[in-house]
């Protein structure tokens, strides 16, 4: 099953087709790939209000119910996603830091 065409949007970074869904856990918006994917880890369904809702497919609830389709979150597949910057793991700068009593 595929979402209706009126839910279709495009990613601002890579222009891929996505749908915006509300998470069932906290009601926040989450972009999901428009195309269903059997390897996806989320299940999407259209609610009675016409909005799309997404839930995680977990070991506790692995089944896809009637009316749901399996997909992947777009953050996992976006080729233009920004990766978080990692620190080099070097020494921290300590200039301007007041020493604590045991360091004197």
Contact map, one row per residue, 1 for C-alpha under 8 A:
11100000000000000000000000000000000100000000000000000000000000000011100000000000000000000000000000000000
11110000000000000000000000000000011100000000000000000000000000000000100000000000000000000000000000000000
11111011000000000010000000000000010000000000010000000000000000000000000000000000000000000000000000000000
01111111000000000000000000000000000000000000000000000000000000000000000000000000000000000000000000000000
00111111000000000000000000000000000000000000000000000000000000000000000000000000000000000000000000000000
00011111000000000000000000000000000000000000000000000000000000000000000000000000000000000000000000000000
00111111100000000011000000000000000000000000000000000000000000000000000000000000000000000000000000000000
00111111110000001110000000000000010000000000000000000000000000000000000000000000000000000000000000000000
00000011111000001111000000000000000000000000000000000000000000000000000000000000000000000000000000000000
00000001111100111110000000000000000000000000000000000000000000000000000000000000000000000000000000000000
00000000111111111100000000000000000000000000000000000000000000000000000000000000000000000000000000000000
00000000011111100000000000000000000000000000000000000000000000000000000000000000000000000000000000000000
00000000001111100000000000000000000000000000000000000000000000000000000000000001100000000000000000000000
00000000001111110000000000000000000000000000000000000000000000000000000000000111000000000000000000000000
00000000011111111000000000000000000000000000000000000000000000000000000000000000000000000000000000000000
00000000011001111100000000000000100000000000000000000000000000000000000000000100000000000000000000000000
00000001111000111110000000000000111000000000000000000000000000000000000000000000000000000000000000000000
00000001111000011111000000000011111000000000000000000000000000000000000001000000000000000000000000000000
00100011110000001111100000000011110000000000000000000000000000000000000000000000000000000000000000000000
00000010100000000111110000001111000000000000000000010000000000000000000000000000000000000000000000000000
00000000000000000011111000001111000000000001000000111100000000000000000000000000000000000000000000000000
00000000000000000001111100111100000000000000000000111100000000000000000000000000000000000000000000000000
00000000000000000000111111111100000000000000000000001110000000000000000000000000000000000000000000000000
00000000000000000000011111100000000000000000000000001110000000000000000000000000000000000000000000000000
00000000000000000000001111100000000000000000000000000010000000000000000000000000000000000000000000000000
00000000000000000000001111110000000000000000000000000000000000000000000000000000000000000000000000000000
00000000000000000000011111111000000000000000000000000000000000000000000000000000000000000000000000000000
00000000000000000000011001111100000000000000000000000000000000000000000000000000000000000000000000000000
00000000000000000001111000111110000000000000000000000000000000000000000000000000000000000000000000000000
00000000000000000001111000011111000000000000000000000100000000000000000010000000000000000000000000000000
00000000000000000111100000001111100000000000000000000000000000000000000011100000000000000000000000000000
00000000000000000111100000000111110000000000000000000000000000000000001111100000000000000000000000000000
00000000000000011110000000000011111100000000000000000000000000000000001111000000000000000000000000000000
01100001000000001110000000000001111100000000000000000000000000000000001000000000000000000000000000000000
01000000000000001100000000000000111110000000000000000000000000000000001000000000000000000000000000000000
11000000000000000000000000000000111111010000000000000000000000000000111100000000000000000000000000000000
00000000000000000000000000000000001111110000000000000000000000000000011100000000000000000000000000000000
00000000000000000000000000000000000111110000000000000000000000000000011000000000000000000000000000000000
00000000000000000000000000000000000011111000000000000000000000000000011100000000000000000000000000000000
00000000000000000000000000000000000111111110000000000000000000000000011110000000000000000000000000000000
00000000000000000000000000000000000000111110000000000001110000000000011110000000000000000000000000000000
00000000000000000000000000000000000000011111000000000111100000000000011110000000000000000000000000000000
00000000000000000000000000000000000000011111100000000111100000010001111000000000000000000000000000000000
00000000000000000000100000000000000000000111110000011110000000000001111000000000000000000000000000000000
00000000000000000000000000000000000000000011111000011100000000000011100000000000000000000000000000000000
00100000000000000000000000000000000000000001111111111000000000000011000000000000000000000000000000000000
00000000000000000000000000000000000000000000111111111000000000000000000000000000000000000000000000000000
00000000000000000000000000000000000000000000011111100000000000000000000000000000000000000000000000000000
00000000000000000000000000000000000000000000011111100000000000000000000000000000000000000000000000000000
00000000000000000000000000000000000000000000011111110000000000000000000000000000000000000000000000000000
00000000000000000000110000000000000000000000011111111000000000000000000000000000000000000000000000000000
00000000000000000001110000000000000000000001111001111100000000000000000000000000000000000000000000000000
00000000000000000000111100000000000000000001111000111110000000000000000000000000000000000000000000000000
00000000000000000000111100000100000000000111100000011111000000000000000000000000000000000000000000000000
00000000000000000000001110000000000000000111000000001111100000000000000000000000000000000000000000000000
00000000000000000000000000000000000000001110000000000111110000000000000000000000000000000000000000000000
00000000000000000000000000000000000000001110000000000011111011100000000000000000000000000000000000000000
00000000000000000000000000000000000000001000000000000001111111000000000000000000000000000000000000000000
00000000000000000000000000000000000000000000000000000000111111000000000000000000000000000000000000000000
00000000000000000000000000000000000000000000000000000000011111000000000000000000000000000000000000000000
00000000000000000000000000000000000000000000000000000000111111100000000000000000000000000000000000000000
00000000000000000000000000000000000000000000000000000000111111110000000000000000000000000000000000000000
00000000000000000000000000000000000000000000000000000000100011111000000000000000000000000000000000000000
00000000000000000000000000000000000000000010000000000000000001111101110000000000000000000000000000000000
00000000000000000000000000000000000000000000000000000000000000111111000000000000000000000000000000000000
00000000000000000000000000000000000000000000000000000000000000011111000000000000000000000000000000000000
10000000000000000000000000000000000000000000110000000000000000001111100000000000000000000000000000000000
10000000000000000000000000000000000000000011110000000000000000011111110000000000000000000000000000000000
11000000000000000000000000000000000100000011100000000000000000010011111000000000000000000000000000000000
00000000000000000000000000000000000111111111000000000000000000010001111100000000000000000000000000000000
00000000000000000000000000000001111111111111000000000000000000000000111110000000000000000000000000000000
00000000000000000000000000000001100110111100000000000000000000000000011111011000000000000000000000000000
00000000000000000000000000000111100000011100000000000000000000000000001111111000000000000000000000000000
00000000000000000100000000000011100000000000000000000000000000000000000111111100000000000000000000000000
00000000000000000000000000000011000000000000000000000000000000000000000011111100100000000000000000000000
00000000000000000000000000000000000000000000000000000000000000000000000111111100000000000000000000000000
00000000000000000000000000000000000000000000000000000000000000000000000111111110000000000000000000000000
00000000000001010000000000000000000000000000000000000000000000000000000001111111100000000000000000000000
00000000000001000000000000000000000000000000000000000000000000000000000000001111100000000000000000000000
00000000000011000000000000000000000000000000000000000000000000000000000000000111110000000000000000000000
00000000000010000000000000000000000000000000000000000000000000000000000000100111111000000000000000000000
00000000000000000000000000000000000000000000000000000000000000000000000000000001111100000000000000000000
00000000000000000000000000000000000000000000000000000000000000000000000000000000111110000000000000000000
00000000000000000000000000000000000000000000000000000000000000000000000000000000011111000000000000000000
00000000000000000000000000000000000000000000000000000000000000000000000000000000001111100000000000000000
00000000000000000000000000000000000000000000000000000000000000000000000000000000000111110000000000000000
00000000000000000000000000000000000000000000000000000000000000000000000000000000000011111100000000000000
00000000000000000000000000000000000000000000000000000000000000000000000000000000000001111100000000000000
00000000000000000000000000000000000000000000000000000000000000000000000000000000000000111110000000000000
00000000000000000000000000000000000000000000000000000000000000000000000000000000000000111111000000000000
00000000000000000000000000000000000000000000000000000000000000000000000000000000000000001111100000000000
00000000000000000000000000000000000000000000000000000000000000000000000000000000000000000111110000000000
00000000000000000000000000000000000000000000000000000000000000000000000000000000000000000011111000000000
00000000000000000000000000000000000000000000000000000000000000000000000000000000000000000001111110000000
00000000000000000000000000000000000000000000000000000000000000000000000000000000000000000000111110000000
00000000000000000000000000000000000000000000000000000000000000000000000000000000000000000000011111000000
00000000000000000000000000000000000000000000000000000000000000000000000000000000000000000000011111100000
00000000000000000000000000000000000000000000000000000000000000000000000000000000000000000000000111110000
00000000000000000000000000000000000000000000000000000000000000000000000000000000000000000000000011111011
00000000000000000000000000000000000000000000000000000000000000000000000000000000000000000000000001111111
00000000000000000000000000000000000000000000000000000000000000000000000000000000000000000000000000111111
00000000000000000000000000000000000000000000000000000000000000000000000000000000000000000000000000011111
00000000000000000000000000000000000000000000000000000000000000000000000000000000000000000000000000111111
00000000000000000000000000000000000000000000000000000000000000000000000000000000000000000000000000111111
